[in-house]
Amino acid sequence: MIKVSPSILSADFGNMQRDLQMLKDTGAEYIHVDIMDGLFVPNLSMGFPMVSAARKCSDLVLDVHLMIDRPIRYVERFCDAGADILTVHVEADTEENTKRALEMIRAKGVKPAICVKPKTPAEAVLPFIGMVDLILVMTVEPGFGGQSFMGDMMPKLKKIREYLDQSNPNCELEVDGGVGIETAKTCVENGANVLVAGSAYFKAEDKAAFVRTLKSYA
């Protein structure tokens, strides 16, 4: 089953409640919330208040992606704010602290997840693969929306799918970055089952048709 996770980084911030409530009607299962600290990535975005507000506006799964330095400092607060899935980057801290952060997330009843940037090899997920419910592969450099899809990430995506099939088959494999009608099909063919779509989703004239098309690649 293919799941669609529209990124609200591309939503209309002046009408955020409208856009959040609209997502369910278009068939999306997840809401992707990008948290950026201006340090781990060269941009700033939403924080705890936006996650809390999104939780009040929608009962969809809140798929919260922490692009922040040393996320162990904040994971419990994001769990308390309403995250259902909480993703931390393997590059953002030591392996020890990343494992501890994943344990803290799980202890809060939230699904722990990890993410790898484009230049990070597939093997970087192996120390954490048995601890997570989702792995996110970036197909753009994290920090800004609207970037072009990096097709050369597909071998890495496929390799991580092979790892998961061997040792954690129930773990979801998500892709974020430049996902649209054409690129989504490529991602699914290489093992992804959760598709983050930002600009392509919010610019689509018929958002429900866009979601249906992505799901049809299953």
C-alpha positions as CSV (number, residue, x, y, z in Angstrom):
1,M,0.0,0.0,0.0
2,I,1.3,3.4,-1.0
3,K,0.8,6.2,1.5
4,V,1.0,9.9,0.7
5,S,2.4,12.5,3.1
6,P,1.9,16.1,1.9
7,S,4.5,18.4,3.3
8,I,2.9,21.5,4.8
9,L,6.1,23.4,4.2
10,S,4.5,24.1,0.8
11,A,1.0,24.9,2.3
12,D,-0.5,28.4,2.5
13,F,0.6,29.5,6.0
14,G,-2.2,32.2,6.0
15,N,-4.7,29.4,5.6
16,M,-3.0,26.5,7.4
17,Q,-6.1,25.2,9.2
18,R,-8.0,25.0,5.9
19,D,-5.1,23.2,4.2
20,L,-4.6,20.8,7.0
21,Q,-8.3,19.9,7.1
22,M,-8.3,19.5,3.3
23,L,-5.7,16.8,3.3
24,K,-7.9,14.0,4.6
25,D,-10.5,14.8,1.9
26,T,-7.9,14.3,-0.8
27,G,-7.0,10.8,0.4
28,A,-3.6,11.5,2.1
29,E,-2.8,9.4,5.2
30,Y,0.0,11.4,6.7
31,I,0.9,15.1,7.2
32,H,4.6,15.8,6.8
33,V,5.9,18.5,9.1
34,D,9.5,19.7,8.5
35,I,11.3,21.2,11.5
36,M,14.5,23.1,10.6
37,D,16.8,24.8,13.1
38,G,19.0,27.0,10.8
39,L,22.1,25.0,12.0
40,F,21.7,21.4,10.8
41,V,20.2,22.8,7.6
42,P,20.5,26.4,6.4
43,N,16.9,27.4,7.0
44,L,14.4,27.9,9.8
45,S,10.9,26.6,9.9
46,M,8.2,25.4,12.3
47,G,8.5,24.3,15.9
48,F,6.5,22.8,18.8
49,P,3.5,25.2,18.3
50,M,2.9,24.2,14.7
51,V,2.9,20.5,15.6
52,S,0.5,21.2,18.4
53,A,-1.7,23.2,16.1
54,A,-1.7,20.6,13.4
55,R,-2.7,18.0,16.0
56,K,-5.7,20.0,16.9
57,C,-6.7,20.5,13.2
58,S,-6.4,17.0,11.9
59,D,-6.6,13.4,13.0
60,L,-4.2,12.2,10.2
61,V,-0.8,10.8,11.2
62,L,1.6,13.6,12.0
63,D,4.9,12.6,10.2
64,V,7.4,15.0,11.9
65,H,10.8,15.3,10.3
66,L,13.5,16.9,12.6
67,M,16.2,18.5,10.6
68,I,17.9,19.8,13.7
69,D,21.2,19.4,15.5
70,R,21.4,17.0,18.4
71,P,17.6,16.1,18.3
72,I,17.9,14.1,21.6
73,R,17.4,17.5,23.3
74,Y,13.9,17.9,21.9
75,V,12.4,14.6,20.9
76,E,10.2,14.2,24.0
77,R,8.7,17.7,23.5
78,F,7.8,16.9,19.9
79,C,6.2,13.7,21.0
80,D,4.2,15.6,23.6
81,A,3.2,18.1,21.0
82,G,1.5,15.4,19.0
83,A,3.8,13.7,16.6
84,D,2.8,10.2,15.6
85,I,6.1,9.5,13.7
86,L,9.2,11.3,14.7
87,T,12.2,11.2,12.4
88,V,15.8,12.1,13.3
89,H,18.8,12.4,11.0
90,V,21.6,9.9,11.5
91,E,24.0,12.7,10.7
92,A,22.7,15.0,13.4
93,D,24.5,13.4,16.4
94,T,26.6,10.5,17.6
95,E,25.4,6.9,17.1
96,E,25.0,6.5,20.8
97,N,22.8,9.7,21.1
98,T,20.8,8.8,18.1
99,K,20.0,5.4,19.5
100,R,19.0,6.9,22.8
101,A,16.8,9.4,21.0
102,L,15.0,6.6,19.2
103,E,14.5,4.8,22.6
104,M,13.0,8.0,24.1
105,I,10.6,8.4,21.2
106,R,9.5,4.8,21.5
107,A,9.0,5.2,25.2
108,K,6.6,8.1,24.5
109,G,4.4,5.8,22.4
110,V,5.5,7.5,19.2
111,K,7.0,5.7,16.2
112,P,10.7,6.3,15.8
113,A,12.3,6.9,12.4
114,I,15.6,7.9,10.9
115,C,16.6,9.9,7.9
116,V,19.6,9.9,5.6
117,K,20.8,12.9,3.5
118,P,21.8,12.4,-0.2
119,K,25.6,12.1,0.5
120,T,25.1,9.6,3.3
121,P,25.5,5.9,2.2
122,A,22.8,3.3,2.6
123,E,25.0,1.5,5.2
124,A,24.5,4.3,7.7
125,V,21.0,3.0,8.5
126,L,22.3,-0.4,9.7
127,P,23.0,0.4,13.3
128,F,19.4,1.6,13.8
129,I,17.5,-0.6,11.4
130,G,15.9,-2.8,14.2
131,M,14.9,0.2,16.2
132,V,12.7,2.1,13.8
133,D,9.3,2.0,12.1
134,L,10.2,4.2,9.2
135,I,13.4,5.1,7.2
136,L,13.3,8.4,5.2
137,V,15.6,8.8,2.2
138,M,16.1,12.4,1.1
139,T,16.1,12.9,-2.7
140,V,17.1,16.5,-2.4
141,E,19.4,18.3,0.0
142,P,17.3,19.0,3.1
143,G,16.5,22.6,4.0
144,F,14.4,24.0,1.2
145,G,11.3,23.0,-0.7
146,G,10.8,23.0,-4.5
147,Q,14.2,21.4,-5.4
148,S,14.7,19.0,-8.3
149,F,14.5,15.2,-7.7
150,M,17.8,13.4,-7.4
151,G,17.3,10.3,-9.4
152,D,20.8,9.0,-8.5
153,M,19.4,8.3,-5.0
154,M,17.5,5.3,-6.3
155,P,20.3,2.7,-5.9
156,K,20.5,3.7,-2.2
157,L,16.7,3.5,-1.8
158,K,16.7,0.0,-3.4
159,K,19.6,-1.1,-1.1
160,I,17.8,0.1,2.0
161,R,14.7,-1.8,0.9
162,E,16.8,-4.9,0.6
163,Y,18.1,-4.3,4.2
164,L,14.5,-3.9,5.4
165,D,13.3,-7.0,3.7
166,Q,16.0,-9.0,5.4
167,S,15.8,-7.6,8.9
168,N,12.7,-5.4,9.5
169,P,10.1,-6.0,6.8
170,N,7.4,-4.1,8.6
171,C,9.4,-0.9,8.5
172,E,8.1,1.7,6.1
173,L,10.4,3.3,3.5
174,E,9.7,7.0,2.8
175,V,11.1,9.4,0.1
176,D,11.2,13.2,0.4
177,G,12.3,15.6,-2.2
178,G,11.1,16.5,-5.7
179,V,8.3,13.8,-5.6
180,G,5.7,14.3,-8.3
181,I,3.7,12.2,-10.7
182,E,6.6,10.9,-12.7
183,T,9.3,10.6,-9.9
184,A,6.9,9.0,-7.5
185,K,6.6,6.0,-9.8
186,T,10.4,5.6,-9.9
187,C,10.5,5.8,-6.1
188,V,7.9,3.0,-5.7
189,E,9.7,0.9,-8.2
190,N,12.8,1.1,-6.0
191,G,11.0,0.2,-2.8
192,A,9.4,3.3,-1.3
193,N,5.9,3.0,0.1
194,V,5.5,6.5,1.7
195,L,5.8,9.5,-0.6
196,V,6.3,13.0,0.7
197,A,5.0,15.5,-1.8
198,G,5.2,19.3,-1.1
199,S,5.1,21.6,-4.1
200,A,3.7,19.0,-6.5
201,Y,0.7,18.3,-4.1
202,F,-0.2,21.9,-3.2
203,K,0.2,23.1,-6.8
204,A,-2.0,20.4,-8.2
205,E,-5.3,21.6,-9.5
206,D,-7.0,18.4,-8.5
207,K,-5.2,17.2,-5.3
208,A,-7.4,14.1,-4.9
209,A,-6.5,13.0,-8.4
210,F,-2.8,13.6,-7.7
211,V,-3.0,11.4,-4.6
212,R,-4.9,8.7,-6.5
213,T,-2.3,8.7,-9.2
214,L,0.5,8.2,-6.7
215,K,-1.4,5.4,-5.0
216,S,-1.9,3.7,-8.3
217,Y,1.8,2.9,-8.6
218,A,1.4,0.2,-5.9
